Amino acid sequence: MTTMIAEVYVAFKSAGADDDKALAAASAIADYQRDIAELKGDVKLIKWIVGFNLAFSVTVLFLIVRVVATAA
């Protein structure tokens, strides 16, 4: 079942579009908004992963430098 945005449907109807075309366009826009919301969540997850990886890499690099400095 597809969802649609009523305001977009009314706007297309007032602009003179056919019922079928206005309904299809409003449904397509709703699908795009859902996809964008999903992508925003994915980007947020990727930011957390990159931040954790950076912190972990800096910690490992610091420990390696410390071990090499004490061995010398």
PyMOL Python script that loads the backbone (N, CA, C, O; Angstrom):
from pymol import cmd

cmd.read_pdbstr("""\
ATOM      1  N   MET A   1       0.849  -1.172   0.000  1.00  0.00           N
ATOM      2  CA  MET A   1       0.000   0.000   0.000  1.00  0.00           C
ATOM      3  C   MET A   1       0.897   1.237   0.000  1.00  0.00           C
ATOM      4  O   MET A   1       1.759   1.406   0.862  1.00  0.00           O
ATOM      5  N   THR A   2       0.670   2.082  -0.977  1.00  0.00           N
ATOM      6  CA  THR A   2       1.472   3.295  -1.068  1.00  0.00           C
ATOM      7  C   THR A   2       0.826   4.410  -0.266  1.00  0.00           C
ATOM      8  O   THR A   2      -0.394   4.476  -0.113  1.00  0.00           O
ATOM      9  N   THR A   3       1.679   5.279   0.236  1.00  0.00           N
ATOM     10  CA  THR A   3       1.186   6.445   0.962  1.00  0.00           C
ATOM     11  C   THR A   3       1.351   7.664   0.067  1.00  0.00           C
ATOM     12  O   THR A   3       2.147   7.657  -0.872  1.00  0.00           O
ATOM     13  N   MET A   4       0.608   8.684   0.363  1.00  0.00           N
ATOM     14  CA  MET A   4       0.745   9.917  -0.402  1.00  0.00           C
ATOM     15  C   MET A   4       0.650  11.109   0.535  1.00  0.00           C
ATOM     16  O   MET A   4       0.176  10.994   1.666  1.00  0.00           O
ATOM     17  N   ILE A   5       1.099  12.228   0.057  1.00  0.00           N
ATOM     18  CA  ILE A   5       1.033  13.457   0.821  1.00  0.00           C
ATOM     19  C   ILE A   5      -0.163  14.246   0.276  1.00  0.00           C
ATOM     20  O   ILE A   5      -0.182  14.634  -0.892  1.00  0.00           O
ATOM     21  N   ALA A   6      -1.147  14.474   1.130  1.00  0.00           N
ATOM     22  CA  ALA A   6      -2.391  15.104   0.692  1.00  0.00           C
ATOM     23  C   ALA A   6      -2.162  16.512   0.161  1.00  0.00           C
ATOM     24  O   ALA A   6      -2.798  16.913  -0.813  1.00  0.00           O
ATOM     25  N   GLU A   7      -1.259  17.273   0.791  1.00  0.00           N
ATOM     26  CA  GLU A   7      -1.008  18.642   0.350  1.00  0.00           C
ATOM     27  C   GLU A   7      -0.435  18.668  -1.063  1.00  0.00           C
ATOM     28  O   GLU A   7      -0.782  19.533  -1.867  1.00  0.00           O
ATOM     29  N   VAL A   8       0.441  17.718  -1.356  1.00  0.00           N
ATOM     30  CA  VAL A   8       1.034  17.655  -2.694  1.00  0.00           C
ATOM     31  C   VAL A   8      -0.032  17.264  -3.714  1.00  0.00           C
ATOM     32  O   VAL A   8      -0.071  17.802  -4.820  1.00  0.00           O
ATOM     33  N   TYR A   9      -0.897  16.322  -3.333  1.00  0.00           N
ATOM     34  CA  TYR A   9      -1.979  15.902  -4.220  1.00  0.00           C
ATOM     35  C   TYR A   9      -2.889  17.081  -4.543  1.00  0.00           C
ATOM     36  O   TYR A   9      -3.246  17.296  -5.701  1.00  0.00           O
ATOM     37  N   VAL A  10      -3.263  17.842  -3.519  1.00  0.00           N
ATOM     38  CA  VAL A  10      -4.142  19.004  -3.727  1.00  0.00           C
ATOM     39  C   VAL A  10      -3.438  20.052  -4.588  1.00  0.00           C
ATOM     40  O   VAL A  10      -4.070  20.680  -5.437  1.00  0.00           O
ATOM     41  N   ALA A  11      -2.156  20.240  -4.378  1.00  0.00           N
ATOM     42  CA  ALA A  11      -1.411  21.225  -5.175  1.00  0.00           C
ATOM     43  C   ALA A  11      -1.367  20.821  -6.642  1.00  0.00           C
ATOM     44  O   ALA A  11      -1.551  21.662  -7.521  1.00  0.00           O
ATOM     45  N   PHE A  12      -1.126  19.550  -6.912  1.00  0.00           N
ATOM     46  CA  PHE A  12      -1.111  19.093  -8.301  1.00  0.00           C
ATOM     47  C   PHE A  12      -2.503  19.187  -8.931  1.00  0.00           C
ATOM     48  O   PHE A  12      -2.634  19.535 -10.104  1.00  0.00           O
ATOM     49  N   LYS A  13      -3.536  18.877  -8.150  1.00  0.00           N
ATOM     50  CA  LYS A  13      -4.907  18.980  -8.664  1.00  0.00           C
ATOM     51  C   LYS A  13      -5.258  20.422  -8.984  1.00  0.00           C
ATOM     52  O   LYS A  13      -5.887  20.697 -10.006  1.00  0.00           O
ATOM     53  N   SER A  14      -4.851  21.359  -8.106  1.00  0.00           N
ATOM     54  CA  SER A  14      -5.158  22.765  -8.354  1.00  0.00           C
ATOM     55  C   SER A  14      -4.350  23.315  -9.525  1.00  0.00           C
ATOM     56  O   SER A  14      -4.738  24.312 -10.134  1.00  0.00           O
ATOM     57  N   ALA A  15      -3.232  22.672  -9.840  1.00  0.00           N
ATOM     58  CA  ALA A  15      -2.432  23.089 -10.986  1.00  0.00           C
ATOM     59  C   ALA A  15      -2.982  22.536 -12.288  1.00  0.00           C
ATOM     60  O   ALA A  15      -2.518  22.906 -13.367  1.00  0.00           O
ATOM     61  N   GLY A  16      -3.982  21.640 -12.193  1.00  0.00           N
ATOM     62  CA  GLY A  16      -4.628  21.143 -13.400  1.00  0.00           C
ATOM     63  C   GLY A  16      -4.228  19.739 -13.803  1.00  0.00           C
ATOM     64  O   GLY A  16      -4.534  19.313 -14.916  1.00  0.00           O
ATOM     65  N   ALA A  17      -3.556  19.010 -12.934  1.00  0.00           N
ATOM     66  CA  ALA A  17      -3.150  17.642 -13.277  1.00  0.00           C
ATOM     67  C   ALA A  17      -4.339  16.692 -13.161  1.00  0.00           C
ATOM     68  O   ALA A  17      -5.283  16.950 -12.414  1.00  0.00           O
ATOM     69  N   ASP A  18      -4.281  15.596 -13.908  1.00  0.00           N
ATOM     70  CA  ASP A  18      -5.313  14.563 -13.813  1.00  0.00           C
ATOM     71  C   ASP A  18      -5.233  13.885 -12.456  1.00  0.00           C
ATOM     72  O   ASP A  18      -4.219  13.962 -11.764  1.00  0.00           O
ATOM     73  N   ASP A  19      -6.343  13.205 -12.081  1.00  0.00           N
ATOM     74  CA  ASP A  19      -6.375  12.502 -10.794  1.00  0.00           C
ATOM     75  C   ASP A  19      -5.260  11.468 -10.694  1.00  0.00           C
ATOM     76  O   ASP A  19      -4.543  11.407  -9.695  1.00  0.00           O
ATOM     77  N   ASP A  20      -5.121  10.655 -11.740  1.00  0.00           N
ATOM     78  CA  ASP A  20      -4.114   9.587 -11.710  1.00  0.00           C
ATOM     79  C   ASP A  20      -2.698  10.141 -11.609  1.00  0.00           C
ATOM     80  O   ASP A  20      -1.874   9.635 -10.847  1.00  0.00           O
ATOM     81  N   LYS A  21      -2.428  11.179 -12.381  1.00  0.00           N
ATOM     82  CA  LYS A  21      -1.090  11.767 -12.366  1.00  0.00           C
ATOM     83  C   LYS A  21      -0.790  12.447 -11.033  1.00  0.00           C
ATOM     84  O   LYS A  21       0.323  12.339 -10.519  1.00  0.00           O
ATOM     85  N   ALA A  22      -1.767  13.139 -10.477  1.00  0.00           N
ATOM     86  CA  ALA A  22      -1.575  13.809  -9.191  1.00  0.00           C
ATOM     87  C   ALA A  22      -1.353  12.790  -8.085  1.00  0.00           C
ATOM     88  O   ALA A  22      -0.504  12.983  -7.215  1.00  0.00           O
ATOM     89  N   LEU A  23      -2.118  11.704  -8.118  1.00  0.00           N
ATOM     90  CA  LEU A  23      -1.958  10.651  -7.114  1.00  0.00           C
ATOM     91  C   LEU A  23      -0.595   9.977  -7.236  1.00  0.00           C
ATOM     92  O   LEU A  23       0.064   9.718  -6.229  1.00  0.00           O
ATOM     93  N   ALA A  24      -0.172   9.693  -8.467  1.00  0.00           N
ATOM     94  CA  ALA A  24       1.134   9.055  -8.680  1.00  0.00           C
ATOM     95  C   ALA A  24       2.274   9.963  -8.222  1.00  0.00           C
ATOM     96  O   ALA A  24       3.232   9.497  -7.606  1.00  0.00           O
ATOM     97  N   ALA A  25       2.170  11.250  -8.519  1.00  0.00           N
ATOM     98  CA  ALA A  25       3.229  12.180  -8.120  1.00  0.00           C
ATOM     99  C   ALA A  25       3.285  12.330  -6.608  1.00  0.00           C
ATOM    100  O   ALA A  25       4.373  12.364  -6.032  1.00  0.00           O
ATOM    101  N   ALA A  26       2.133  12.419  -5.959  1.00  0.00           N
ATOM    102  CA  ALA A  26       2.113  12.545  -4.500  1.00  0.00           C
ATOM    103  C   ALA A  26       2.657  11.285  -3.835  1.00  0.00           C
ATOM    104  O   ALA A  26       3.341  11.367  -2.816  1.00  0.00           O
ATOM    105  N   SER A  27       2.356  10.124  -4.406  1.00  0.00           N
ATOM    106  CA  SER A  27       2.888   8.868  -3.868  1.00  0.00           C
ATOM    107  C   SER A  27       4.396   8.778  -4.070  1.00  0.00           C
ATOM    108  O   SER A  27       5.116   8.316  -3.185  1.00  0.00           O
ATOM    109  N   ALA A  28       4.876   9.220  -5.234  1.00  0.00           N
ATOM    110  CA  ALA A  28       6.311   9.183  -5.507  1.00  0.00           C
ATOM    111  C   ALA A  28       7.072  10.083  -4.545  1.00  0.00           C
ATOM    112  O   ALA A  28       8.144   9.716  -4.064  1.00  0.00           O
ATOM    113  N   ILE A  29       6.522  11.259  -4.263  1.00  0.00           N
ATOM    114  CA  ILE A  29       7.188  12.177  -3.334  1.00  0.00           C
ATOM    115  C   ILE A  29       7.227  11.577  -1.936  1.00  0.00           C
ATOM    116  O   ILE A  29       8.222  11.729  -1.227  1.00  0.00           O
ATOM    117  N   ALA A  30       6.162  10.900  -1.532  1.00  0.00           N
ATOM    118  CA  ALA A  30       6.150  10.255  -0.212  1.00  0.00           C
ATOM    119  C   ALA A  30       7.207   9.164  -0.151  1.00  0.00           C
ATOM    120  O   ALA A  30       7.874   8.996   0.870  1.00  0.00           O
ATOM    121  N   ASP A  31       7.361   8.417  -1.251  1.00  0.00           N
ATOM    122  CA  ASP A  31       8.401   7.380  -1.295  1.00  0.00           C
ATOM    123  C   ASP A  31       9.793   7.994  -1.195  1.00  0.00           C
ATOM    124  O   ASP A  31      10.661   7.459  -0.506  1.00  0.00           O
ATOM    125  N   TYR A  32      10.006   9.120  -1.884  1.00  0.00           N
ATOM    126  CA  TYR A  32      11.302   9.790  -1.813  1.00  0.00           C
ATOM    127  C   TYR A  32      11.597  10.276  -0.394  1.00  0.00           C
ATOM    128  O   TYR A  32      12.727  10.167   0.082  1.00  0.00           O
ATOM    129  N   GLN A  33      10.585  10.808   0.272  1.00  0.00           N
ATOM    130  CA  GLN A  33      10.796  11.280   1.639  1.00  0.00           C
ATOM    131  C   GLN A  33      11.149  10.120   2.563  1.00  0.00           C
ATOM    132  O   GLN A  33      11.988  10.275   3.450  1.00  0.00           O
ATOM    133  N   ARG A  34      10.526   8.966   2.373  1.00  0.00           N
ATOM    134  CA  ARG A  34      10.849   7.798   3.185  1.00  0.00           C
ATOM    135  C   ARG A  34      12.284   7.350   2.925  1.00  0.00           C
ATOM    136  O   ARG A  34      13.020   7.019   3.855  1.00  0.00           O
ATOM    137  N   ASP A  35      12.675   7.343   1.639  1.00  0.00           N
ATOM    138  CA  ASP A  35      14.042   6.954   1.301  1.00  0.00           C
ATOM    139  C   ASP A  35      15.064   7.925   1.887  1.00  0.00           C
ATOM    140  O   ASP A  35      16.115   7.499   2.365  1.00  0.00           O
ATOM    141  N   ILE A  36      14.770   9.215   1.855  1.00  0.00           N
ATOM    142  CA  ILE A  36      15.683  10.211   2.414  1.00  0.00           C
ATOM    143  C   ILE A  36      15.817  10.039   3.920  1.00  0.00           C
ATOM    144  O   ILE A  36      16.914  10.166   4.464  1.00  0.00           O
ATOM    145  N   ALA A  37      14.713   9.750   4.594  1.00  0.00           N
ATOM    146  CA  ALA A  37      14.775   9.520   6.044  1.00  0.00           C
ATOM    147  C   ALA A  37      15.626   8.294   6.361  1.00  0.00           C
ATOM    148  O   ALA A  37      16.378   8.291   7.336  1.00  0.00           O
ATOM    149  N   GLU A  38      15.507   7.257   5.538  1.00  0.00           N
ATOM    150  CA  GLU A  38      16.317   6.057   5.738  1.00  0.00           C
ATOM    151  C   GLU A  38      17.799   6.357   5.508  1.00  0.00           C
ATOM    152  O   GLU A  38      18.658   5.877   6.248  1.00  0.00           O
ATOM    153  N   LEU A  39      18.090   7.148   4.484  1.00  0.00           N
ATOM    154  CA  LEU A  39      19.485   7.511   4.211  1.00  0.00           C
ATOM    155  C   LEU A  39      20.079   8.361   5.334  1.00  0.00           C
ATOM    156  O   LEU A  39      21.255   8.215   5.667  1.00  0.00           O
ATOM    157  N   LYS A  40      19.272   9.245   5.915  1.00  0.00           N
ATOM    158  CA  LYS A  40      19.762  10.051   7.033  1.00  0.00           C
ATOM    159  C   LYS A  40      20.151   9.166   8.210  1.00  0.00           C
ATOM    160  O   LYS A  40      21.154   9.422   8.877  1.00  0.00           O
ATOM    161  N   GLY A  41      19.368   8.133   8.466  1.00  0.00           N
ATOM    162  CA  GLY A  41      19.713   7.198   9.532  1.00  0.00           C
ATOM    163  C   GLY A  41      20.991   6.446   9.228  1.00  0.00           C
ATOM    164  O   GLY A  41      21.815   6.224  10.115  1.00  0.00           O
ATOM    165  N   ASP A  42      21.159   6.049   7.957  1.00  0.00           N
ATOM    166  CA  ASP A  42      22.382   5.344   7.563  1.00  0.00           C
ATOM    167  C   ASP A  42      23.606   6.238   7.698  1.00  0.00           C
ATOM    168  O   ASP A  42      24.660   5.788   8.149  1.00  0.00           O
ATOM    169  N   VAL A  43      23.473   7.491   7.313  1.00  0.00           N
ATOM    170  CA  VAL A  43      24.596   8.436   7.418  1.00  0.00           C
ATOM    171  C   VAL A  43      24.973   8.648   8.880  1.00  0.00           C
ATOM    172  O   VAL A  43      26.154   8.741   9.215  1.00  0.00           O
ATOM    173  N   LYS A  44      23.967   8.724   9.747  1.00  0.00           N
ATOM    174  CA  LYS A  44      24.249   8.896  11.175  1.00  0.00           C
ATOM    175  C   LYS A  44      25.029   7.691  11.704  1.00  0.00           C
ATOM    176  O   LYS A  44      25.975   7.857  12.474  1.00  0.00           O
ATOM    177  N   LEU A  45      24.640   6.483  11.298  1.00  0.00           N
ATOM    178  CA  LEU A  45      25.355   5.278  11.716  1.00  0.00           C
ATOM    179  C   LEU A  45      26.781   5.279  11.194  1.00  0.00           C
ATOM    180  O   LEU A  45      27.709   4.927  11.922  1.00  0.00           O
ATOM    181  N   ILE A  46      26.964   5.670   9.945  1.00  0.00           N
ATOM    182  CA  ILE A  46      28.304   5.702   9.364  1.00  0.00           C
ATOM    183  C   ILE A  46      29.185   6.717  10.093  1.00  0.00           C
ATOM    184  O   ILE A  46      30.374   6.469  10.294  1.00  0.00           O
ATOM    185  N   LYS A  47      28.613   7.854  10.490  1.00  0.00           N
ATOM    186  CA  LYS A  47      29.385   8.839  11.249  1.00  0.00           C
ATOM    187  C   LYS A  47      29.859   8.253  12.575  1.00  0.00           C
ATOM    188  O   LYS A  47      31.005   8.469  12.967  1.00  0.00           O
ATOM    189  N   TRP A  48      28.999   7.519  13.267  1.00  0.00           N
ATOM    190  CA  TRP A  48      29.398   6.887  14.524  1.00  0.00           C
ATOM    191  C   TRP A  48      30.505   5.862  14.288  1.00  0.00           C
ATOM    192  O   TRP A  48      31.458   5.791  15.064  1.00  0.00           O
ATOM    193  N   ILE A  49      30.387   5.074  13.228  1.00  0.00           N
ATOM    194  CA  ILE A  49      31.398   4.059  12.927  1.00  0.00           C
ATOM    195  C   ILE A  49      32.735   4.717  12.622  1.00  0.00           C
ATOM    196  O   ILE A  49      33.771   4.264  13.108  1.00  0.00           O
ATOM    197  N   VAL A  50      32.727   5.780  11.823  1.00  0.00           N
ATOM    198  CA  VAL A  50      33.971   6.472  11.476  1.00  0.00           C
ATOM    199  C   VAL A  50      34.588   7.108  12.721  1.00  0.00           C
ATOM    200  O   VAL A  50      35.805   7.062  12.899  1.00  0.00           O
ATOM    201  N   GLY A  51      33.774   7.692  13.569  1.00  0.00           N
ATOM    202  CA  GLY A  51      34.297   8.292  14.802  1.00  0.00           C
ATOM    203  C   GLY A  51      34.922   7.264  15.714  1.00  0.00           C
ATOM    204  O   GLY A  51      35.999   7.491  16.266  1.00  0.00           O
ATOM    205  N   PHE A  52      34.252   6.126  15.880  1.00  0.00           N
ATOM    206  CA  PHE A  52      34.809   5.065  16.714  1.00  0.00           C
ATOM    207  C   PHE A  52      36.111   4.541  16.123  1.00  0.00           C
ATOM    208  O   PHE A  52      37.080   4.319  16.848  1.00  0.00           O
ATOM    209  N   ASN A  53      36.136   4.342  14.800  1.00  0.00           N
ATOM    210  CA  ASN A  53      37.339   3.846  14.141  1.00  0.00           C
ATOM    211  C   ASN A  53      38.495   4.833  14.304  1.00  0.00           C
ATOM    212  O   ASN A  53      39.632   4.422  14.532  1.00  0.00           O
ATOM    213  N   LEU A  54      38.215   6.114  14.189  1.00  0.00           N
ATOM    214  CA  LEU A  54      39.267   7.126  14.358  1.00  0.00           C
ATOM    215  C   LEU A  54      39.805   7.118  15.779  1.00  0.00           C
ATOM    216  O   LEU A  54      41.018   7.158  15.981  1.00  0.00           O
ATOM    217  N   ALA A  55      38.916   7.066  16.768  1.00  0.00           N
ATOM    218  CA  ALA A  55      39.361   7.042  18.161  1.00  0.00           C
ATOM    219  C   ALA A  55      40.169   5.784  18.453  1.00  0.00           C
ATOM    220  O   ALA A  55      41.189   5.850  19.138  1.00  0.00           O
ATOM    221  N   PHE A  56      39.730   4.653  17.947  1.00  0.00           N
ATOM    222  CA  PHE A  56      40.442   3.396  18.158  1.00  0.00           C
ATOM    223  C   PHE A  56      41.816   3.432  17.490  1.00  0.00           C
ATOM    224  O   PHE A  56      42.805   2.986  18.072  1.00  0.00           O
ATOM    225  N   SER A  57      41.874   3.965  16.264  1.00  0.00           N
ATOM    226  CA  SER A  57      43.151   4.027  15.538  1.00  0.00           C
ATOM    227  C   SER A  57      44.145   4.949  16.241  1.00  0.00           C
ATOM    228  O   SER A  57      45.329   4.624  16.334  1.00  0.00           O
ATOM    229  N   VAL A  58      43.679   6.084  16.732  1.00  0.00           N
ATOM    230  CA  VAL A  58      44.570   7.006  17.447  1.00  0.00           C
ATOM    231  C   VAL A  58      45.071   6.357  18.727  1.00  0.00           C
ATOM    232  O   VAL A  58      46.236   6.524  19.085  1.00  0.00           O
ATOM    233  N   THR A  59      44.215   5.624  19.419  1.00  0.00           N
ATOM    234  CA  THR A  59      44.629   4.940  20.652  1.00  0.00           C
ATOM    235  C   THR A  59      45.690   3.889  20.356  1.00  0.00           C
ATOM    236  O   THR A  59      46.690   3.805  21.069  1.00  0.00           O
ATOM    237  N   VAL A  60      45.487   3.091  19.322  1.00  0.00           N
ATOM    238  CA  VAL A  60      46.467   2.064  18.959  1.00  0.00           C
ATOM    239  C   VAL A  60      47.784   2.714  18.550  1.00  0.00           C
ATOM    240  O   VAL A  60      48.852   2.242  18.938  1.00  0.00           O
ATOM    241  N   LEU A  61      47.721   3.796  17.769  1.00  0.00           N
ATOM    242  CA  LEU A  61      48.939   4.489  17.365  1.00  0.00           C
ATOM    243  C   LEU A  61      49.685   5.040  18.584  1.00  0.00           C
ATOM    244  O   LEU A  61      50.911   4.945  18.652  1.00  0.00           O
ATOM    245  N   PHE A  62      48.960   5.611  19.537  1.00  0.00           N
ATOM    246  CA  PHE A  62      49.570   6.121  20.755  1.00  0.00           C
ATOM    247  C   PHE A  62      50.253   4.994  21.532  1.00  0.00           C
ATOM    248  O   PHE A  62      51.370   5.169  22.020  1.00  0.00           O
ATOM    249  N   LEU A  63      49.594   3.845  21.651  1.00  0.00           N
ATOM    250  CA  LEU A  63      50.189   2.715  22.372  1.00  0.00           C
ATOM    251  C   LEU A  63      51.434   2.186  21.667  1.00  0.00           C
ATOM    252  O   LEU A  63      52.409   1.821  22.325  1.00  0.00           O
ATOM    253  N   ILE A  64      51.412   2.140  20.337  1.00  0.00           N
ATOM    254  CA  ILE A  64      52.589   1.681  19.588  1.00  0.00           C
ATOM    255  C   ILE A  64      53.743   2.634  19.805  1.00  0.00           C
ATOM    256  O   ILE A  64      54.867   2.189  20.037  1.00  0.00           O
ATOM    257  N   VAL A  65      53.498   3.938  19.735  1.00  0.00           N
ATOM    258  CA  VAL A  65      54.560   4.921  19.945  1.00  0.00           C
ATOM    259  C   VAL A  65      55.110   4.804  21.354  1.00  0.00           C
ATOM    260  O   VAL A  65      56.321   4.902  21.551  1.00  0.00           O
ATOM    261  N   ARG A  66      54.246   4.596  22.340  1.00  0.00           N
ATOM    262  CA  ARG A  66      54.689   4.463  23.721  1.00  0.00           C
ATOM    263  C   ARG A  66      55.552   3.221  23.919  1.00  0.00           C
ATOM    264  O   ARG A  66      56.563   3.280  24.618  1.00  0.00           O
ATOM    265  N   VAL A  67      55.169   2.101  23.316  1.00  0.00           N
ATOM    266  CA  VAL A  67      55.958   0.881  23.440  1.00  0.00           C
ATOM    267  C   VAL A  67      57.303   1.026  22.760  1.00  0.00           C
ATOM    268  O   VAL A  67      58.316   0.581  23.300  1.00  0.00           O
ATOM    269  N   VAL A  68      57.334   1.638  21.587  1.00  0.00           N
ATOM    270  CA  VAL A  68      58.591   1.835  20.871  1.00  0.00           C
ATOM    271  C   VAL A  68      59.494   2.803  21.644  1.00  0.00           C
ATOM    272  O   VAL A  68      60.709   2.608  21.689  1.00  0.00           O
ATOM    273  N   ALA A  69      58.925   3.820  22.238  1.00  0.00           N
ATOM    274  CA  ALA A  69      59.728   4.798  22.976  1.00  0.00           C
ATOM    275  C   ALA A  69      60.340   4.187  24.241  1.00  0.00           C
ATOM    276  O   ALA A  69      61.466   4.524  24.609  1.00  0.00           O
ATOM    277  N   THR A  70      59.610   3.300  24.901  1.00  0.00           N
ATOM    278  CA  THR A  70      60.155   2.676  26.117  1.00  0.00           C
ATOM    279  C   THR A  70      61.162   1.578  25.777  1.00  0.00           C
ATOM    280  O   THR A  70      62.029   1.271  26.595  1.00  0.00           O
ATOM    281  N   ALA A  71      61.067   0.990  24.606  1.00  0.00           N
ATOM    282  CA  ALA A  71      61.999  -0.073  24.219  1.00  0.00           C
ATOM    283  C   ALA A  71      63.344   0.523  23.785  1.00  0.00           C
ATOM    284  O   ALA A  71      64.366  -0.161  23.841  1.00  0.00           O
ATOM    285  N   ALA A  72      63.352   1.747  23.367  1.00  0.00           N
ATOM    286  CA  ALA A  72      64.592   2.353  22.873  1.00  0.00           C
ATOM    287  C   ALA A  72      65.474   2.838  23.972  1.00  0.00           C
ATOM    288  O   ALA A  72      66.552   3.371  23.709  1.00  0.00           O
TER     289      ALA A  72
END
""", "prot")
cmd.dss("prot")
cmd.show_as("cartoon", "prot")
cmd.util.cbc("prot")
cmd.orient("prot")
